[in-house]
Amino acid sequence: MSRRFAALAALAVVCAGVELVAGRGMSPAVVWDVLGGGGDATERHIFLQLRLPRLLVALGAGACLAVAGLVLQSALRNPLAGPEVTGVTPGAVLGAVTATALGLAGWDSPLAVVLAACAGGCAGAALLWLLAGRGGGDAAQTAVHGVLVSAVLGGLTAMVLLVEPGELGSVVQWLVGTTEGRVWQHWHLLWPWALAWGAAAWLLAGPLTLLRCGDDIALAAGLSARRARTLALLCAVALTAGAVAAVGALGFVGLLAPHLAVALFGADLRASLPGAALVGAVVVCGADAAAQLSSRLLAEVLGSGRLTLPVGALTACLGAALLLVVVRRTPSRTF
Amino acid sequence: MKALFSAPAAADGTVGARRPARRAGGWQPLLVVALLTVSSVCALSLGTPYVPPHRLAGTVLDGDTTLAGIVVTELRVPRLVLALVAGACLGAAGLVLQEALRNPLAVPEMLGVSSGAALGVAAPLVLTLSLPAAVQPFLAIGGAALGGGLTLLAAGLGRSPSAVLLTGAAVAAALQAALLVLMVMADQLDLQLIYRYLLGSLSARTWDDVAGLWPWLLVAAPALVLCAPVLSVMRLGDEDAEALGVRAQRARLAALAIAVVLIAPVTAVCGPVAWVGFLAPHLARWFNPAAGAVRWLSWSAAWGAVVVTVADVPARLALAPVETPVGAWTALLGVPAGVALMRAGGRGRGLGRVRRGTAGSGPGGVSLRPGEATGTEDAR
């Protein structure tokens, strides 16, 4: 187990290294120079003010999304319940887009965007709660309602975007999820939030492991299943909202990373929750590095500098492939 | 899932719930006709220039001699016809999917069919490949078949309704992500166009667009007539259907194919008008809970036409000079209304069972409704 953690941590370091040198504009040698204290002002600025915060935001957001996904999957006992299908991500997107359209928040004031995304995410989850709470916490029902809530919120987002079409260009990048142009301000907003709610998730690891076994066993073990599930959902919503506010609706990390984590570390959440955080960080960071490398390649091949591949595209492709594997691997199970 | 559909059944007095349902069934044709008339007149007369309803006929006969005549015959009438046809197609396709998968939530949007079709249409737009307009429906069909097939295969052909649903949601999300990537690559002007298209819009459609739909309708209509009786048998459940000589899996694939043929051309012309395929079948069922799949099919098509035509009026006029896409309105209104109807349908089912228990099995005596089927399957 600890060997796996070590391997994963090493992988994270490698990904971080690749991410630092992958961008356009500076060669690896220059990066090394800057690390040693050399380089001119522009290079130092690129490295310290752009690449470093981008790397940290990618790591943090990946960890947040992965933990949120694992918590959701455990609480709802549903291997397909990522934040994307429970109304949390669409709600956060709606909140941020609405705030931008109303002029309350701009892309130059990240704090307002974070707050608006959190409010939206909570609203999405609350809507789900209103719809599903009556049914007594049945897992499949909650998930189904989540899909419907996502649909309504998506429609609202579309309306807002059409009323305010000037924002469309900048928002679309963010709808698919990207780490481009993230600065220290984003990181300073992300990490306290992530740390607080990550700690809460860690405290819930034991009850969540019981919930994974089913309500009957959890009740027999003396756990108030309903209360534990509520707390877990709250925790997942907060983590997702923070991550969405930082990097946008990064597709399928909340679905992909938990499955990898459970495969690596087993179903005991006390081990696999930190594992999921690591896996999520590795996945987002690696995908970002790959996206940067490939957009660099594309730019060289096509000869146009303005084409950039958003990270969300890569994670969504990976997630879709994994999804098929997951569903096929559990043929007899009714979700 | 079970609680979602059956919880209210026991609580409410079945006798009390019975009368409104029957009365509503009687009102259905009247309501459909009234709504269609009102929204058609609104669609034809409101806007700039305003044509008073009593002068509509004269204006149409004027043809292209007056400005109002040109606007009505060349812009408003094709738009209205397109709304009617598209709505009917989407409503029928929704019912076929829901009945075949015995899942009240099996909607084109949730199965990835709509997103696939949209991807097939949007990709050449963004990549600036110039293709003849006749190829577009084929691309849409390819995309829709890809999305729907992927979902059904991944979920194991309707194993459990919520599994199909969640897989479909994930597949649809993946296809949406692919679309968003395409949109990121597009420039600002293209982006606006594509975004409008992706939400489903009827603006600036002409007779050419309507003409593009007819050949597909000619294919789909006989297929619908042929598959309707099979759908009623499918409602009995897989085992009973097999016993009656229906190959369930094959019938399901055929239903998906029909739905794809119905949805893809509509998507190619006016974009994915969302959630019509969800609302229309539930409306048809709510008004006439005791009827079979055959009658629901026609009513579902009628309700689909009503929904799209009604939604197109605010889409055209709400924020007037700016057009809002009709798909956004159908999504906003369709999902809450559909969910409410689905819940009410659970109540209606309880009544259906009681009534049949007392009256014996009539011609529409198939007692398994989609909601009930999901309930039993989940309980198993």
Interface residues (C-beta under 8 A of the other chain):
Chain A: N78 L80 A81 G82 E84 V85 L131 G135 G136 D138 A140 Q141 A143 V144 H145 V147 L148 S150 A151 V152 G154 G155 L156 A158 M159 L161 L162 V163 P165 L168 G169 V172 Q173 L175 V176 G251 F252 L255 L307 T308 L309 P310 G312 A313 A316 C317 G319 A320 L323 L324 V327 R328 P331 T334 F335
Chain B: M1 K2 A3 L4 A7 L105 E109 M110 L150 A154 A155 G156 R159 S160 S162 A163 L165 L166 T167 A169 A170 V171 A173 A174 A177 A178 L180 V181 M183 V184 M185 Q188 L191 Q192 Y195 R196 L199 A274 W275 L319 V322 T324 P325 G327 A328 A331 L332 V335 P336 V339 E377 D378 R380
